[in-house]
Each structure stands twice: as C-alpha cells, then as structure tokens.
Amino acid sequence: MRILLTGSAGQLGRHLCHRLTGHDLCSADLPGHDLCRPGLIDTLVTDTIDVVINAAALTDVDRCEREPELAQRINADIPRDLARACTRHGARLIHVSTDHVFAGDAQRPYDEDDAPAPVNAYGQSKCAGETAVRSLCANHVILRTAWLYAAGGHGFLPAILRQGRDANATVRVVDDQSGSPTSVAVVGDLITALLDHPFRGLLHGACTPGATRFEFAREVFALWSLPAQLISCRTAEMPPRPAPRPTDTRLISRHLPIAGLPSPVTWREALRHFYNHHPDA
Ligand SMILES: NC(=O)c1ccc[n+]([C@@H]2O[C@H](COP(=O)([O-])OP(=O)(O)OC[C@H]3O[C@@H](n4cnc5c(N)ncnc54)[C@H](OP(=O)(O)O)[C@@H]3O)[C@@H](O)[C@H]2O)c1
C-alpha cells in the first residue's frame, strides 16, 4: 500500500514510520514540507497514493490559544485540503483527532455519539478539521485519541519523569483532571488494523478506563521507582495557563467492537508495556 504520512517527525508520526515499514511510505513534516504552503498538498497527494494518514498538528494547547489563526491553519485547513485532495485522487484519509473536542463536563466517558463542544482554541481548531474531513471526503476515518505519550516525546509523561528523577523535588500533580492516557503504540495498533479494514467514520481509540493526572503520575512513579515526592493538588492551586483545560475527557468507543476492530488495552497495561520497552525514557 502506498501511504502518505503527514506529521512524520511528531510523536505518533515517528512511531508510525517504524511501524509501517511493510508499506510504501512517503512522509511529510516540517521543516521540509510545510503543509500550509499553497499547492504543496496537491503535489503530495497523487493518484498513486492509497491512504493518507494525517498526524500533523499544532498540539501545543497554550500556543493554540495564543495563536488561534495558526491553529486554524494547521489543525483545520490542512485536513480540509488533504480531504479535498484525497477525494480528487480516490485516496482514503485517516485523520487523527483529539479528546479536546469535548467540553469535559459530562462526568462520564465520551463515546462517538457525544457532541463536541470544545473549550479551547486547540479543540475548536481540531473540531473544525474533523468537520472538514467529514464533509469533503467520504472515504475517511477520524480517529480520536488522547493524552499521547512516546519515547523521546513531549508533554506530561516526560515532564513527570524529568521532575520525578530529582530526589529533592516535590512534584505536584492535579487530581481533578481526567483523561485516557494512551501510548503511540496503541494508536499504531489501531491504525495498522484500520489499513486492513474497510471502516469509514468516527472512532475513539484510547486506553481505558481513564485516569486522573495524579493517578497516571502515581503509576509512573511506581514503575520507574522515581525518588521525588509526589503530591496531589487541585487545578485551582496551580498557576493559571493560557488555555482552559477540559476537566474530564475520558474516551470510550462504541464503534470499535461493532466494527470488529480490536479494543485498546488498559492504560496501566500500555504504560507497563512502554516501561518494559523504554525503561530509560
Ligand atoms: N499529544 C497528545 O497528547 C495528543 C492527544 C490527543 C490527540 N492528539 C493528536 O494526535 C496527532 C499526533 O499528535 P502528536 O502528539 O504526535 O503531535 P506532535 O508530536 O506535535 O507532532 C505533530 C507534527 O506535525 C508537525 N507539523 C505542524 N505543523 C505542520 C505543518 N504546517 N506542515 C507539516 N507538519 C506540521 C509538527 O512539526 P513541529 O513540531 O515542528 O511543529 C510535528 O512534527 C495530532 O493530530 C494530535 O492532535 C495528540
């Protein structure tokens, strides 16, 4: 299969580059391929491409809040242009999206039938990207995942590992934000399964059953035997950040079992698997 992978230098993209070696893979990312550059997508998506996997995004939630027009260009206009190009050339589009499309106030996990209502610019831009993909490319999969982590990645897990290794540190982690911590390997499993499956539409692909930031950090501390002191706190006790965070965006999937696609493992299993493969992360 000839696959165009965008965002190939990102957390998920790097994993997919290793994972999809059995395919004819073309990859695109900054700085060589700025997908916002007019005309570039039309040169990359041609009749020879069977599948486009869009893992390119502006994922810095606070930067999106400060630069909403940039967020719109990357998280909404790129998928829109990819969707148009895929339709023109008969390619399938697998577009990766996020739990941040939800308001986070439902006090239960969100499934694919729940209505998006993003509370920040990142979520709004990703929501707009989903809408464009849905309306412009019939042969699409929108795969929402959450709280991604990867070896050499960025975000919550590396921050906890860095701080936790300082024996003199006290690491404060909020216990009132919940989500679905998910390794890139889990998303890689799903995308690999999707390549051999005709599914079209919306999927939630995240580990279950959900955790608070503190619960996830506590498991990280235990697995890596981190020497720092870990204490829980409330979001209101932490310094304010530019972008509001949705409180509880745990994801579950109704569509995966109906489609006969494999359900992701629990977040504890995924984290242990990650630890076994990357004890020095
Ligand atoms: N990270 C998470 O916790 C999380 C959670 C849920 C869903 N997701 C979704 O999962 C997908 C992958 O996330 P990730 O964590 O792998 O993101 P990532 O590490 O930030 O990777 C995204 C990649 O896209 C690139 N990119 C940005 N603008 C581009 C442009 N104009 N042209 C070409 N490439 C561009 C980025 O380059 P630069 O780094 O140079 O900007 C980066 O290499 C995204 O759709 C994201 O919304 C992520």
Ligand as a Chemical Component Dictionary entry (heavy atoms), coordinates in Angstrom:
data_LIG
# 
_chem_comp.id                   LIG 
_chem_comp.type                 NON-POLYMER 
_chem_comp.pdbx_formal_charge   0 
_chem_comp.three_letter_code    LIG 
# 
loop_
_chem_comp_atom.comp_id 
_chem_comp_atom.atom_id 
_chem_comp_atom.alt_atom_id 
_chem_comp_atom.type_symbol 
_chem_comp_atom.charge 
_chem_comp_atom.model_Cartn_x 
_chem_comp_atom.model_Cartn_y 
_chem_comp_atom.model_Cartn_z 
_chem_comp_atom.pdbx_ordinal 
LIG N1  N1  N 0  -0.115 14.806 22.006 1  
LIG C1  C1  C 0  -1.260 14.436 22.555 2  
LIG O1  O1  O 0  -1.380 14.298 23.786 3  
LIG C2  C2  C 0  -2.469 14.169 21.686 4  
LIG C3  C3  C 0  -3.669 13.824 22.310 5  
LIG C4  C4  C 0  -4.780 13.558 21.512 6  
LIG C5  C5  C 0  -4.688 13.636 20.144 7  
LIG N2  N2  N 1  -3.529 14.006 19.565 8  
LIG C6  C6  C 0  -3.492 14.122 18.122 9  
LIG O2  O2  O 0  -2.632 13.116 17.623 10 
LIG C7  C7  C 0  -1.949 13.587 16.463 11 
LIG C8  C8  C 0  -0.458 13.406 16.645 12 
LIG O3  O3  O 0  -0.075 14.069 17.839 13 
LIG P1  P1  P 0  1.455  14.117 18.297 14 
LIG O4  O4  O 0  1.468  14.136 19.777 15 
LIG O5  O5  O -1 2.236  13.109 17.542 16 
LIG O6  O6  O 0  1.813  15.579 17.787 17 
LIG P2  P2  P 0  3.263  16.218 17.607 18 
LIG O7  O7  O 0  4.289  15.418 18.306 19 
LIG O8  O8  O 0  3.119  17.662 17.968 20 
LIG O9  O9  O 0  3.506  16.049 16.050 21 
LIG C9  C9  C 0  2.843  16.811 15.095 22 
LIG C10 C10 C 0  3.797  17.022 13.945 23 
LIG O10 O10 O 0  3.150  17.830 12.963 24 
LIG C11 C11 C 0  4.109  18.769 12.508 25 
LIG N3  N3  N 0  3.516  19.926 11.869 26 
LIG C12 C12 C 0  2.988  21.031 12.465 27 
LIG N4  N4  N 0  2.644  21.942 11.537 28 
LIG C13 C13 C 0  2.954  21.403 10.330 29 
LIG C14 C14 C 0  2.869  21.881 9.004  30 
LIG N5  N5  N 0  2.398  23.096 8.724  31 
LIG N6  N6  N 0  3.289  21.090 7.991  32 
LIG C15 C15 C 0  3.798  19.857 8.267  33 
LIG N7  N7  N 0  3.911  19.350 9.513  34 
LIG C16 C16 C 0  3.494  20.124 10.536 35 
LIG C17 C17 C 0  4.847  19.141 13.778 36 
LIG O11 O11 O 0  6.032  19.833 13.493 37 
LIG P3  P3  P 0  6.628  20.840 14.629 38 
LIG O12 O12 O 0  6.844  20.002 15.840 39 
LIG O13 O13 O 0  7.863  21.372 14.018 40 
LIG O14 O14 O 0  5.555  21.873 14.843 41 
LIG C18 C18 C 0  5.068  17.769 14.393 42 
LIG O15 O15 O 0  6.221  17.142 13.893 43 
LIG C19 C19 C 0  -2.412 15.030 16.275 44 
LIG O16 O16 O 0  -3.470 15.057 15.357 45 
LIG C20 C20 C 0  -2.930 15.434 17.629 46 
LIG O17 O17 O 0  -3.927 16.439 17.536 47 
LIG C21 C21 C 0  -2.406 14.259 20.300 48 
# 
loop_
_chem_comp_bond.comp_id 
_chem_comp_bond.atom_id_1 
_chem_comp_bond.atom_id_2 
_chem_comp_bond.value_order 
_chem_comp_bond.pdbx_ordinal 
LIG N1  C1  SING 1  
LIG C1  O1  DOUB 2  
LIG C1  C2  SING 3  
LIG C2  C3  SING 4  
LIG C2  C21 DOUB 5  
LIG C3  C4  DOUB 6  
LIG C4  C5  SING 7  
LIG C5  N2  DOUB 8  
LIG N2  C6  SING 9  
LIG N2  C21 SING 10 
LIG C6  O2  SING 11 
LIG C6  C20 SING 12 
LIG O2  C7  SING 13 
LIG C7  C8  SING 14 
LIG C7  C19 SING 15 
LIG C8  O3  SING 16 
LIG O3  P1  SING 17 
LIG P1  O4  DOUB 18 
LIG P1  O5  SING 19 
LIG P1  O6  SING 20 
LIG O6  P2  SING 21 
LIG P2  O7  DOUB 22 
LIG P2  O8  SING 23 
LIG P2  O9  SING 24 
LIG O9  C9  SING 25 
LIG C9  C10 SING 26 
LIG C10 O10 SING 27 
LIG C10 C18 SING 28 
LIG O10 C11 SING 29 
LIG C11 N3  SING 30 
LIG C11 C17 SING 31 
LIG N3  C12 SING 32 
LIG N3  C16 SING 33 
LIG C12 N4  DOUB 34 
LIG N4  C13 SING 35 
LIG C13 C14 SING 36 
LIG C13 C16 DOUB 37 
LIG C14 N5  SING 38 
LIG C14 N6  DOUB 39 
LIG N6  C15 SING 40 
LIG C15 N7  DOUB 41 
LIG N7  C16 SING 42 
LIG C17 O11 SING 43 
LIG C17 C18 SING 44 
LIG O11 P3  SING 45 
LIG P3  O12 DOUB 46 
LIG P3  O13 SING 47 
LIG P3  O14 SING 48 
LIG C18 O15 SING 49 
LIG C19 O16 SING 50 
LIG C19 C20 SING 51 
LIG C20 O17 SING 52 
# 
